[in-house]
């Protein structure tokens, strides 16, 4: 939602891919996604950790068959592996755990988890 970052990203992307067409949207993605009239090949989630389940549910019906969803910081500084969670982390840890359960328990997804940085999940949408 940072206008300056969006402008910088837009300049960079357009300079690297001058022949491609892009549309940059600024705002709350959870409000913008339902209004979009398109389907996605790739989705990158890096937001408030407690919102991860909301994002996957918001985009699920807009994913093309074979689409990839990448979720960043999926290990949340290894806090999802601890037996006890500090009160201020509870909402985030529960959100990530809910996201992981959602993409691993569903027949519509095939997920892999990588120990890169703070953890990345790569999920393929396999059912439409």
N, CA, C and O atoms as CSV, one atom per row, in Angstrom:
chain,resi,resn,atom,element,x,y,z
A,1,UNK,N,N,0.817,-1.201,0.000
A,1,UNK,CA,C,0.000,0.000,0.000
A,1,UNK,C,C,0.856,1.260,0.000
A,1,UNK,O,O,0.340,2.371,0.111
A,2,UNK,N,N,2.160,1.079,-0.124
A,2,UNK,CA,C,3.090,2.198,-0.134
A,2,UNK,C,C,3.269,2.693,-1.571
A,2,UNK,O,O,3.877,2.006,-2.391
A,3,UNK,N,N,2.745,3.875,-1.877
A,3,UNK,CA,C,2.766,4.420,-3.238
A,3,UNK,C,C,4.188,4.548,-3.788
A,3,UNK,O,O,4.427,4.251,-4.959
A,4,UNK,N,N,5.138,4.991,-2.947
A,4,UNK,CA,C,6.519,5.158,-3.407
A,4,UNK,C,C,7.135,3.822,-3.816
A,4,UNK,O,O,7.820,3.739,-4.836
A,5,UNK,N,N,6.898,2.796,-3.037
A,5,UNK,CA,C,7.429,1.465,-3.379
A,5,UNK,C,C,6.811,0.934,-4.663
A,5,UNK,O,O,7.492,0.325,-5.489
A,6,UNK,N,N,5.533,1.168,-4.817
A,6,UNK,CA,C,4.856,0.715,-6.037
A,6,UNK,C,C,5.447,1.414,-7.256
A,6,UNK,O,O,5.701,0.772,-8.276
A,7,UNK,N,N,5.666,2.710,-7.162
A,7,UNK,CA,C,6.258,3.455,-8.286
A,7,UNK,C,C,7.658,2.947,-8.601
A,7,UNK,O,O,8.011,2.789,-9.769
A,8,UNK,N,N,8.459,2.690,-7.570
A,8,UNK,CA,C,9.812,2.159,-7.789
A,8,UNK,C,C,9.750,0.779,-8.432
A,8,UNK,O,O,10.498,0.492,-9.367
A,9,UNK,N,N,8.872,-0.062,-7.939
A,9,UNK,CA,C,8.733,-1.410,-8.495
A,9,UNK,C,C,8.257,-1.341,-9.944
A,9,UNK,O,O,8.751,-2.072,-10.803
A,10,UNK,N,N,7.305,-0.468,-10.205
A,10,UNK,CA,C,6.791,-0.324,-11.567
A,10,UNK,C,C,7.885,0.132,-12.529
A,10,UNK,O,O,8.013,-0.420,-13.621
A,11,UNK,N,N,8.668,1.125,-12.141
A,11,UNK,CA,C,9.778,1.587,-12.990
A,11,UNK,C,C,10.773,0.454,-13.255
A,11,UNK,O,O,11.213,0.253,-14.388
A,12,UNK,N,N,11.117,-0.272,-12.213
A,12,UNK,CA,C,12.077,-1.361,-12.358
A,12,UNK,C,C,11.546,-2.450,-13.291
A,12,UNK,O,O,12.245,-2.874,-14.211
A,13,UNK,N,N,10.334,-2.895,-13.061
A,13,UNK,CA,C,9.754,-3.983,-13.858
A,13,UNK,C,C,9.585,-3.552,-15.310
A,13,UNK,O,O,9.902,-4.315,-16.222
A,14,UNK,N,N,9.093,-2.348,-15.531
A,14,UNK,CA,C,8.930,-1.866,-16.908
A,14,UNK,C,C,10.279,-1.713,-17.612
A,14,UNK,O,O,10.358,-1.918,-18.824
A,15,UNK,N,N,11.333,-1.362,-16.891
A,15,UNK,CA,C,12.657,-1.233,-17.515
A,15,UNK,C,C,13.223,-2.600,-17.899
A,15,UNK,O,O,13.965,-2.709,-18.875
A,16,UNK,N,N,12.887,-3.621,-17.153
A,16,UNK,CA,C,13.396,-4.970,-17.430
A,16,UNK,C,C,12.561,-5.711,-18.474
A,16,UNK,O,O,13.070,-6.587,-19.173
A,17,UNK,N,N,11.289,-5.358,-18.577
A,17,UNK,CA,C,10.375,-6.029,-19.506
A,17,UNK,C,C,9.587,-4.989,-20.303
A,17,UNK,O,O,8.370,-4.886,-20.146
A,18,UNK,N,N,10.263,-4.221,-21.150
A,18,UNK,CA,C,9.600,-3.097,-21.829
A,18,UNK,C,C,8.487,-3.501,-22.793
A,18,UNK,O,O,7.609,-2.687,-23.079
A,19,UNK,N,N,8.497,-4.719,-23.297
A,19,UNK,CA,C,7.485,-5.139,-24.266
A,19,UNK,C,C,6.259,-5.782,-23.618
A,19,UNK,O,O,5.257,-6.030,-24.289
A,20,UNK,N,N,6.341,-6.048,-22.333
A,20,UNK,CA,C,5.219,-6.666,-21.618
A,20,UNK,C,C,4.273,-5.600,-21.089
A,20,UNK,O,O,4.675,-4.466,-20.828
A,21,UNK,N,N,3.006,-5.983,-20.936
A,21,UNK,CA,C,2.020,-5.070,-20.376
A,21,UNK,C,C,1.769,-5.458,-18.922
A,21,UNK,O,O,1.617,-6.635,-18.595
A,22,UNK,N,N,1.727,-4.457,-18.065
A,22,UNK,CA,C,1.475,-4.670,-16.656
A,22,UNK,C,C,0.422,-3.694,-16.181
A,22,UNK,O,O,0.279,-2.592,-16.710
A,23,UNK,N,N,-0.310,-4.124,-15.171
A,23,UNK,CA,C,-1.242,-3.224,-14.501
A,23,UNK,C,C,-0.938,-3.323,-13.011
A,23,UNK,O,O,-1.024,-4.400,-12.421
A,24,UNK,N,N,-0.585,-2.207,-12.419
A,24,UNK,CA,C,-0.244,-2.169,-11.015
A,24,UNK,C,C,-1.438,-1.652,-10.219
A,24,UNK,O,O,-1.990,-0.596,-10.527
A,25,UNK,N,N,-1.822,-2.392,-9.212
A,25,UNK,CA,C,-2.942,-2.006,-8.363
A,25,UNK,C,C,-2.411,-1.723,-6.967
A,25,UNK,O,O,-1.558,-2.454,-6.463
A,26,UNK,N,N,-2.902,-0.690,-6.356
A,26,UNK,CA,C,-2.470,-0.317,-5.022
A,26,UNK,C,C,-3.681,-0.340,-4.108
A,26,UNK,O,O,-4.720,0.239,-4.426
A,27,UNK,N,N,-3.547,-1.009,-2.975
A,27,UNK,CA,C,-4.639,-1.049,-2.012
A,27,UNK,C,C,-4.616,-2.330,-1.224
A,27,UNK,O,O,-3.656,-3.097,-1.293
A,28,UNK,N,N,-5.651,-2.558,-0.491
A,28,UNK,CA,C,-5.803,-3.750,0.329
A,28,UNK,C,C,-6.131,-4.923,-0.601
A,28,UNK,O,O,-7.211,-4.969,-1.192
A,29,UNK,N,N,-5.209,-5.855,-0.726
A,29,UNK,CA,C,-5.384,-6.974,-1.659
A,29,UNK,C,C,-6.631,-7.795,-1.351
A,29,UNK,O,O,-7.277,-8.304,-2.267
A,30,UNK,N,N,-6.971,-7.927,-0.092
A,30,UNK,CA,C,-8.157,-8.708,0.255
A,30,UNK,C,C,-9.441,-8.045,-0.238
A,30,UNK,O,O,-10.465,-8.710,-0.395
A,31,UNK,N,N,-9.386,-6.748,-0.478
A,31,UNK,CA,C,-10.540,-6.046,-1.055
A,31,UNK,C,C,-10.451,-6.004,-2.577
A,31,UNK,O,O,-11.476,-6.028,-3.258
A,32,UNK,N,N,-9.239,-5.941,-3.112
A,32,UNK,CA,C,-9.043,-5.852,-4.567
A,32,UNK,C,C,-9.257,-7.191,-5.274
A,32,UNK,O,O,-9.858,-7.228,-6.348
A,33,UNK,N,N,-8.784,-8.266,-4.700
A,33,UNK,CA,C,-8.819,-9.584,-5.357
A,33,UNK,C,C,-10.227,-9.985,-5.794
A,33,UNK,O,O,-10.401,-10.399,-6.940
A,34,UNK,N,N,-11.237,-9.882,-4.930
A,34,UNK,CA,C,-12.579,-10.306,-5.361
A,34,UNK,C,C,-13.123,-9.525,-6.563
A,34,UNK,O,O,-13.977,-10.028,-7.293
A,35,UNK,N,N,-12.638,-8.315,-6.768
A,35,UNK,CA,C,-13.105,-7.470,-7.869
A,35,UNK,C,C,-12.400,-7.759,-9.194
A,35,UNK,O,O,-12.869,-7.334,-10.250
A,36,UNK,N,N,-11.286,-8.472,-9.145
A,36,UNK,CA,C,-10.504,-8.739,-10.355
A,36,UNK,C,C,-11.207,-9.739,-11.258
A,36,UNK,O,O,-11.761,-10.736,-10.793
A,37,UNK,N,N,-11.178,-9.461,-12.538
A,37,UNK,CA,C,-11.793,-10.334,-13.540
A,37,UNK,C,C,-10.695,-11.066,-14.320
A,37,UNK,O,O,-10.650,-11.008,-15.549
A,38,UNK,N,N,-9.830,-11.740,-13.606
A,38,UNK,CA,C,-8.729,-12.454,-14.258
A,38,UNK,C,C,-8.374,-13.681,-13.441
A,38,UNK,O,O,-8.830,-13.852,-12.311
A,39,UNK,N,N,-7.552,-14.531,-14.034
A,39,UNK,CA,C,-7.053,-15.713,-13.347
A,39,UNK,C,C,-5.538,-15.618,-13.249
A,39,UNK,O,O,-4.889,-14.977,-14.077
A,40,UNK,N,N,-4.987,-16.257,-12.237
A,40,UNK,CA,C,-3.566,-16.144,-11.951
A,40,UNK,C,C,-2.793,-17.413,-12.292
A,40,UNK,O,O,-3.271,-18.528,-12.086
A,41,UNK,N,N,-1.583,-17.213,-12.821
A,41,UNK,CA,C,-0.621,-18.297,-13.022
A,41,UNK,C,C,0.292,-18.407,-11.804
A,41,UNK,O,O,0.762,-19.490,-11.454
A,42,UNK,N,N,0.533,-17.259,-11.165
A,42,UNK,CA,C,1.466,-17.183,-10.042
A,42,UNK,C,C,0.944,-16.197,-9.015
A,42,UNK,O,O,0.490,-15.104,-9.356
A,43,UNK,N,N,1.014,-16.597,-7.753
A,43,UNK,CA,C,0.635,-15.720,-6.645
A,43,UNK,C,C,1.765,-15.778,-5.621
A,43,UNK,O,O,2.247,-16.858,-5.279
A,44,UNK,N,N,2.182,-14.619,-5.139
A,44,UNK,CA,C,3.210,-14.526,-4.109
A,44,UNK,C,C,2.573,-13.902,-2.878
A,44,UNK,O,O,2.060,-12.785,-2.938
A,45,UNK,N,N,2.604,-14.625,-1.757
A,45,UNK,CA,C,2.003,-14.138,-0.514
A,45,UNK,C,C,3.114,-13.769,0.463
A,45,UNK,O,O,3.933,-14.607,0.842
A,46,UNK,N,N,3.125,-12.518,0.855
A,46,UNK,CA,C,4.033,-12.021,1.879
A,46,UNK,C,C,3.303,-10.873,2.548
A,46,UNK,O,O,3.400,-9.722,2.120
A,47,UNK,N,N,2.587,-11.192,3.584
A,47,UNK,CA,C,1.712,-10.217,4.233
A,47,UNK,C,C,1.690,-10.507,5.725
A,47,UNK,O,O,2.520,-11.260,6.234
A,48,UNK,N,N,0.740,-9.909,6.417
A,48,UNK,CA,C,0.559,-10.237,7.828
A,48,UNK,C,C,0.298,-11.740,7.922
A,48,UNK,O,O,-0.575,-12.270,7.235
A,49,UNK,N,N,1.046,-12.407,8.760
A,49,UNK,CA,C,1.002,-13.880,8.803
A,49,UNK,C,C,-0.387,-14.404,9.151
A,49,UNK,O,O,-0.794,-15.447,8.639
A,50,UNK,N,N,-1.105,-13.715,9.994
A,50,UNK,CA,C,-2.439,-14.183,10.358
A,50,UNK,C,C,-3.415,-14.107,9.187
A,50,UNK,O,O,-4.483,-14.719,9.231
A,51,UNK,N,N,-3.054,-13.357,8.134
A,51,UNK,CA,C,-3.933,-13.215,6.970
A,51,UNK,C,C,-3.647,-14.245,5.873
A,51,UNK,O,O,-4.395,-14.307,4.897
A,52,UNK,N,N,-2.609,-15.042,5.999
A,52,UNK,CA,C,-2.292,-16.010,4.948
A,52,UNK,C,C,-3.489,-16.875,4.555
A,52,UNK,O,O,-3.727,-17.056,3.361
A,53,UNK,N,N,-4.256,-17.418,5.510
A,53,UNK,CA,C,-5.431,-18.218,5.102
A,53,UNK,C,C,-6.446,-17.397,4.301
A,53,UNK,O,O,-7.088,-17.920,3.391
A,54,UNK,N,N,-6.587,-16.137,4.633
A,54,UNK,CA,C,-7.530,-15.278,3.899
A,54,UNK,C,C,-7.083,-15.081,2.453
A,54,UNK,O,O,-7.909,-15.043,1.541
A,55,UNK,N,N,-5.771,-14.957,2.249
A,55,UNK,CA,C,-5.243,-14.751,0.898
A,55,UNK,C,C,-5.434,-15.977,0.022
A,55,UNK,O,O,-5.872,-15.863,-1.122
A,56,UNK,N,N,-5.106,-17.155,0.556
A,56,UNK,CA,C,-5.247,-18.356,-0.280
A,56,UNK,C,C,-6.717,-18.592,-0.624
A,56,UNK,O,O,-7.034,-19.026,-1.731
A,57,UNK,N,N,-7.597,-18.312,0.307
A,57,UNK,CA,C,-9.030,-18.484,0.041
A,57,UNK,C,C,-9.532,-17.427,-0.947
A,57,UNK,O,O,-10.424,-17.705,-1.749
A,58,UNK,N,N,-8.971,-16.231,-0.895
A,58,UNK,CA,C,-9.386,-15.158,-1.809
A,58,UNK,C,C,-8.978,-15.448,-3.245
A,58,UNK,O,O,-9.703,-15.100,-4.177
A,59,UNK,N,N,-7.819,-16.085,-3.435
A,59,UNK,CA,C,-7.329,-16.324,-4.798
A,59,UNK,C,C,-7.685,-17.704,-5.336
A,59,UNK,O,O,-7.588,-17.934,-6.541
A,60,UNK,N,N,-8.087,-18.611,-4.484
A,60,UNK,CA,C,-8.296,-19.999,-4.905
A,60,UNK,C,C,-9.189,-20.130,-6.132
A,60,UNK,O,O,-8.862,-20.890,-7.043
A,61,UNK,N,N,-10.292,-19.421,-6.178
A,61,UNK,CA,C,-11.203,-19.545,-7.323
A,61,UNK,C,C,-10.730,-18.745,-8.536
A,61,UNK,O,O,-11.401,-18.724,-9.568
A,62,UNK,N,N,-9.577,-18.090,-8.415
A,62,UNK,CA,C,-9.008,-17.332,-9.531
A,62,UNK,C,C,-7.700,-17.947,-10.030
A,62,UNK,O,O,-7.004,-17.355,-10.855
A,63,UNK,N,N,-7.372,-19.130,-9.529
A,63,UNK,CA,C,-6.141,-19.797,-9.949
A,63,UNK,C,C,-6.381,-20.627,-11.193
A,63,UNK,O,O,-7.362,-21.364,-11.287
A,64,UNK,N,N,-5.470,-20.498,-12.146
A,64,UNK,CA,C,-5.511,-21.362,-13.323
A,64,UNK,C,C,-5.015,-22.749,-12.908
A,64,UNK,O,O,-4.261,-22.881,-11.944
A,65,UNK,N,N,-5.435,-23.760,-13.627
A,65,UNK,CA,C,-4.919,-25.097,-13.367
A,65,UNK,C,C,-3.400,-25.086,-13.546
A,65,UNK,O,O,-2.897,-24.629,-14.572
A,66,UNK,N,N,-2.682,-25.585,-12.558
A,66,UNK,CA,C,-1.227,-25.588,-12.599
A,66,UNK,C,C,-0.588,-24.333,-12.019
A,66,UNK,O,O,0.637,-24.215,-12.000
A,67,UNK,N,N,-1.402,-23.397,-11.547
A,67,UNK,CA,C,-0.873,-22.163,-10.972
A,67,UNK,C,C,-0.015,-22.467,-9.748
A,67,UNK,O,O,-0.216,-23.467,-9.059
A,68,UNK,N,N,0.936,-21.588,-9.499
A,68,UNK,CA,C,1.844,-21.727,-8.367
A,68,UNK,C,C,1.563,-20.611,-7.362
A,68,UNK,O,O,1.403,-19.446,-7.729
A,69,UNK,N,N,1.508,-20.997,-6.088
A,69,UNK,CA,C,1.361,-20.040,-4.997
A,69,UNK,C,C,2.599,-20.166,-4.111
A,69,UNK,O,O,2.882,-21.236,-3.573
A,70,UNK,N,N,3.326,-19.072,-3.965
A,70,UNK,CA,C,4.514,-19.044,-3.116
A,70,UNK,C,C,4.172,-18.229,-1.878
A,70,UNK,O,O,3.711,-17.092,-1.980
A,71,UNK,N,N,4.400,-18.819,-0.703
A,71,UNK,CA,C,4.176,-18.104,0.558
A,71,UNK,C,C,5.523,-17.922,1.249
A,71,UNK,O,O,6.243,-18.889,1.496
A,72,UNK,N,N,5.847,-16.687,1.552
A,72,UNK,CA,C,7.138,-16.351,2.141
A,72,UNK,C,C,7.068,-16.381,3.665
A,72,UNK,O,O,5.999,-16.227,4.255
A,73,UNK,N,N,8.214,-16.580,4.280
A,73,UNK,CA,C,8.350,-16.567,5.747
A,73,UNK,C,C,7.418,-17.560,6.429
A,73,UNK,O,O,6.849,-17.265,7.480
A,74,UNK,N,N,7.268,-18.716,5.839
A,74,UNK,CA,C,6.299,-19.704,6.310
A,74,UNK,C,C,6.693,-20.326,7.660
A,74,UNK,O,O,5.848,-20.907,8.341
A,75,UNK,N,N,7.965,-20.208,8.045
A,75,UNK,CA,C,8.388,-20.746,9.350
A,75,UNK,C,C,8.318,-19.704,10.457
A,75,UNK,O,O,8.456,-20.032,11.635
A,76,UNK,N,N,8.108,-18.464,10.083
A,76,UNK,CA,C,7.934,-17.355,11.030
A,76,UNK,C,C,8.981,-17.407,12.142
A,76,UNK,O,O,8.667,-17.539,13.325
A,77,UNK,N,N,10.247,-17.296,11.707
A,77,UNK,CA,C,11.397,-17.312,12.632
A,77,UNK,C,C,11.388,-18.566,13.497
A,77,UNK,O,O,11.748,-18.522,14.673
A,78,UNK,N,N,10.973,-19.685,12.905
A,78,UNK,CA,C,10.871,-20.994,13.562
A,78,UNK,C,C,9.835,-21.035,14.684
A,78,UNK,O,O,9.780,-22.008,15.436
A,79,UNK,N,N,9.026,-20.005,14.804
A,79,UNK,CA,C,8.029,-19.955,15.880
A,79,UNK,C,C,6.908,-20.971,15.686
A,79,UNK,O,O,6.256,-21.360,16.656
A,80,UNK,N,N,6.673,-21.409,14.443
A,80,UNK,CA,C,5.592,-22.381,14.235
A,80,UNK,C,C,5.977,-23.761,14.766
A,80,UNK,O,O,5.111,-24.621,14.918
A,81,UNK,N,N,7.263,-23.986,15.051
A,81,UNK,CA,C,7.725,-25.293,15.532
A,81,UNK,C,C,7.779,-25.377,17.061
A,81,UNK,O,O,7.962,-26.462,17.611
A,82,UNK,N,N,7.624,-24.267,17.735
A,82,UNK,CA,C,7.749,-24.245,19.196
A,82,UNK,C,C,6.480,-24.761,19.856
A,82,UNK,O,O,5.371,-24.580,19.354
A,83,UNK,N,N,6.679,-25.406,20.993
A,83,UNK,CA,C,5.530,-25.949,21.740
A,83,UNK,C,C,4.661,-24.839,22.310
A,83,UNK,O,O,3.434,-24.938,22.323
A,84,UNK,N,N,5.304,-23.795,22.776
A,84,UNK,CA,C,4.567,-22.676,23.353
A,84,UNK,C,C,4.824,-21.420,22.532
A,84,UNK,O,O,5.931,-21.181,22.050
A,85,UNK,N,N,3.784,-20.639,22.390
A,85,UNK,CA,C,3.873,-19.428,21.585
A,85,UNK,C,C,3.610,-18.216,22.465
A,85,UNK,O,O,2.659,-18.190,23.247
A,86,UNK,N,N,4.465,-17.217,22.325
A,86,UNK,CA,C,4.249,-15.973,23.061
A,86,UNK,C,C,2.913,-15.375,22.646
A,86,UNK,O,O,2.494,-15.497,21.495
A,87,UNK,N,N,2.273,-14.748,23.566
A,87,UNK,CA,C,0.938,-14.193,23.331
A,87,UNK,C,C,0.902,-13.269,22.107
A,87,UNK,O,O,-0.040,-13.330,21.317
A,88,UNK,N,N,1.920,-12.414,21.943
A,88,UNK,CA,C,1.913,-11.460,20.829
A,88,UNK,C,C,2.157,-12.140,19.471
A,88,UNK,O,O,1.944,-11.518,18.431
A,89,UNK,N,N,2.596,-13.394,19.466
A,89,UNK,CA,C,2.808,-14.135,18.221
A,89,UNK,C,C,1.683,-15.117,17.904
A,89,UNK,O,O,1.641,-15.690,16.815
A,90,UNK,N,N,0.793,-15.306,18.837
A,90,UNK,CA,C,-0.223,-16.358,18.716
A,90,UNK,C,C,-1.080,-16.231,17.459
A,90,UNK,O,O,-1.302,-17.222,16.763
A,91,UNK,N,N,-1.553,-15.049,17.167
A,91,UNK,CA,C,-2.410,-14.834,15.990
A,91,UNK,C,C,-1.650,-15.175,14.704
A,91,UNK,O,O,-2.197,-15.830,13.817
A,92,UNK,N,N,-0.408,-14.739,14.603
A,92,UNK,CA,C,0.402,-15.003,13.411
A,92,UNK,C,C,0.720,-16.486,13.275
A,92,UNK,O,O,0.573,-17.057,12.194
A,93,UNK,N,N,1.149,-17.106,14.355
A,93,UNK,CA,C,1.479,-18.538,14.323
A,93,UNK,C,C,0.249,-19.357,13.942
A,93,UNK,O,O,0.337,-20.265,13.115
A,94,UNK,N,N,-0.882,-19.043,14.536
A,94,UNK,CA,C,-2.113,-19.777,14.198
A,94,UNK,C,C,-2.513,-19.557,12.739
A,94,UNK,O,O,-3.001,-20.480,12.087
A,95,UNK,N,N,-2.313,-18.345,12.223
A,95,UNK,CA,C,-2.628,-18.074,10.821
A,95,UNK,C,C,-1.770,-18.895,9.877
A,95,UNK,O,O,-2.272,-19.457,8.903
A,96,UNK,N,N,-0.485,-18.964,10.159
A,96,UNK,CA,C,0.408,-19.746,9.308
A,96,UNK,C,C,0.066,-21.230,9.394
A,96,UNK,O,O,0.032,-21.921,8.375
A,97,UNK,N,N,-0.184,-21.714,10.588
A,97,UNK,CA,C,-0.557,-23.133,10.744
A,97,UNK,C,C,-1.861,-23.440,10.003
A,97,UNK,O,O,-1.997,-24.500,9.391
A,98,UNK,N,N,-2.806,-22.523,10.059
A,98,UNK,CA,C,-4.068,-22.709,9.325
A,98,UNK,C,C,-3.807,-22.733,7.821
A,98,UNK,O,O,-4.378,-23.553,7.102
A,99,UNK,N,N,-2.945,-21.834,7.348
A,99,UNK,CA,C,-2.587,-21.804,5.927
A,99,UNK,C,C,-1.955,-23.134,5.516
A,99,UNK,O,O,-2.339,-23.721,4.504
A,100,UNK,N,N,-0.997,-23.603,6.293
A,100,UNK,CA,C,-0.314,-24.866,5.982
A,100,UNK,C,C,-1.313,-26.016,5.945
A,100,UNK,O,O,-1.281,-26.839,5.029
A,101,UNK,N,N,-2.193,-26.077,6.926
A,101,UNK,CA,C,-3.216,-27.126,6.933
A,101,UNK,C,C,-4.117,-27.039,5.705
A,101,UNK,O,O,-4.464,-28.056,5.106
A,102,UNK,N,N,-4.486,-25.830,5.341
A,102,UNK,CA,C,-5.389,-25.636,4.201
A,102,UNK,C,C,-4.772,-26.151,2.904
A,102,UNK,O,O,-5.432,-26.847,2.133
A,103,UNK,N,N,-3.505,-25.808,2.664
A,103,UNK,CA,C,-2.890,-26.207,1.394
A,103,UNK,C,C,-2.377,-27.644,1.403
A,103,UNK,O,O,-2.116,-28.213,0.343
A,104,UNK,N,N,-2.229,-28.235,2.582
A,104,UNK,CA,C,-1.772,-29.633,2.616
A,104,UNK,C,C,-2.932,-30.628,2.755
A,104,UNK,O,O,-2.808,-31.780,2.339
A,105,UNK,N,N,-4.038,-30.201,3.328
A,105,UNK,CA,C,-5.179,-31.103,3.513
A,105,UNK,C,C,-6.109,-31.163,2.306
A,105,UNK,O,O,-6.912,-32.089,2.194
A,106,UNK,N,N,-6.014,-30.203,1.414
A,106,UNK,CA,C,-6.901,-30.120,0.258
A,106,UNK,C,C,-6.376,-30.948,-0.911
A,106,UNK,O,O,-5.175,-30.975,-1.176
A,107,UNK,N,N,-7.287,-31.618,-1.602
A,107,UNK,CA,C,-6.924,-32.353,-2.818
A,107,UNK,C,C,-6.637,-31.412,-3.985
A,107,UNK,O,O,-6.160,-31.851,-5.031
A,108,UNK,N,N,-6.921,-30.135,-3.815
A,108,UNK,CA,C,-6.713,-29.162,-4.881
A,108,UNK,C,C,-5.288,-28.618,-4.937
A,108,UNK,O,O,-4.920,-27.919,-5.881
A,109,UNK,N,N,-4.499,-28.938,-3.934
A,109,UNK,CA,C,-3.144,-28.396,-3.854
A,109,UNK,C,C,-2.116,-29.489,-3.614
A,109,UNK,O,O,-2.397,-30.516,-2.996
A,110,UNK,N,N,-0.928,-29.239,-4.118
A,110,UNK,CA,C,0.246,-30.050,-3.827
A,110,UNK,C,C,1.321,-29.083,-3.344
A,110,UNK,O,O,1.724,-28.186,-4.084
A,111,UNK,N,N,1.788,-29.257,-2.112
A,111,UNK,CA,C,2.673,-28.270,-1.498
A,111,UNK,C,C,4.025,-28.848,-1.115
A,111,UNK,O,O,4.154,-30.012,-0.738
A,112,UNK,N,N,5.026,-27.983,-1.227
A,112,UNK,CA,C,6.394,-28.304,-0.832
A,112,UNK,C,C,6.903,-27.163,0.024
A,112,UNK,O,O,6.559,-26.001,-0.197
A,113,UNK,N,N,7.728,-27.507,1.006
A,113,UNK,CA,C,8.261,-26.514,1.928
A,113,UNK,C,C,9.779,-26.546,1.854
A,113,UNK,O,O,10.397,-27.611,1.876
A,114,UNK,N,N,10.366,-25.358,1.766
A,114,UNK,CA,C,11.807,-25.242,1.596
A,114,UNK,C,C,12.409,-24.437,2.739
A,114,UNK,O,O,11.889,-23.393,3.130
A,115,UNK,N,N,13.517,-24.949,3.263
A,115,UNK,CA,C,14.228,-24.284,4.344
A,115,UNK,C,C,15.205,-23.273,3.760
A,115,UNK,O,O,16.423,-23.428,3.847
A,116,UNK,N,N,14.631,-22.236,3.165
A,116,UNK,CA,C,15.390,-21.140,2.559
A,116,UNK,C,C,15.008,-19.878,3.327
A,116,UNK,O,O,13.828,-19.551,3.445
A,117,UNK,N,N,16.000,-19.180,3.844
A,117,UNK,CA,C,15.689,-17.983,4.613
A,117,UNK,C,C,14.807,-18.342,5.786
A,117,UNK,O,O,15.188,-19.152,6.631
A,118,UNK,N,N,13.630,-17.744,5.846
A,118,UNK,CA,C,12.678,-18.020,6.919
A,118,UNK,C,C,11.592,-18.998,6.462
A,118,UNK,O,O,10.497,-19.037,7.022
A,119,UNK,N,N,11.917,-19.779,5.441
A,119,UNK,CA,C,10.987,-20.785,4.959
A,119,UNK,C,C,10.093,-20.267,3.845
A,119,UNK,O,O,9.573,-19.152,3.903
A,120,UNK,N,N,9.927,-21.107,2.831
A,120,UNK,CA,C,9.063,-20.781,1.694
A,120,UNK,C,C,8.229,-22.011,1.385
A,120,UNK,O,O,8.745,-23.128,1.359
A,121,UNK,N,N,6.966,-21.808,1.155
A,121,UNK,CA,C,6.145,-22.905,0.652
A,121,UNK,C,C,5.823,-22.619,-0.809
A,121,UNK,O,O,5.547,-21.485,-1.198
A,122,UNK,N,N,5.869,-23.683,-1.604
A,122,UNK,CA,C,5.508,-23.596,-3.014
A,122,UNK,C,C,4.375,-24.579,-3.215
A,122,UNK,O,O,4.532,-25.782,-3.006
A,123,UNK,N,N,3.242,-24.058,-3.621
A,123,UNK,CA,C,2.030,-24.850,-3.745
A,123,UNK,C,C,1.532,-24.790,-5.183
A,123,UNK,O,O,1.425,-23.718,-5.778
A,124,UNK,N,N,1.236,-25.946,-5.718
A,124,UNK,CA,C,0.684,-26.030,-7.065
A,124,UNK,C,C,-0.811,-26.312,-6.970
A,124,UNK,O,O,-1.247,-27.216,-6.257
A,125,UNK,N,N,-1.578,-25.523,-7.699
A,125,UNK,CA,C,-3.018,-25.724,-7.775
A,125,UNK,C,C,-3.251,-26.821,-8.824
A,125,UNK,O,O,-2.914,-26.642,-9.994
A,126,UNK,N,N,-3.822,-27.945,-8.405
A,126,UNK,CA,C,-3.908,-29.095,-9.306
A,126,UNK,C,C,-5.326,-29.462,-9.704
A,126,UNK,O,O,-5.532,-30.431,-10.434
A,127,UNK,N,N,-6.295,-28.712,-9.242
A,127,UNK,CA,C,-7.676,-29.025,-9.575
A,127,UNK,C,C,-8.422,-27.761,-9.944
A,127,UNK,O,O,-8.236,-26.726,-9.304
A,128,UNK,N,N,-9.244,-27.825,-10.940
A,128,UNK,CA,C,-10.054,-26.669,-11.319
A,128,UNK,C,C,-11.458,-27.109,-11.570
A,128,UNK,O,O,-12.312,-26.288,-11.904
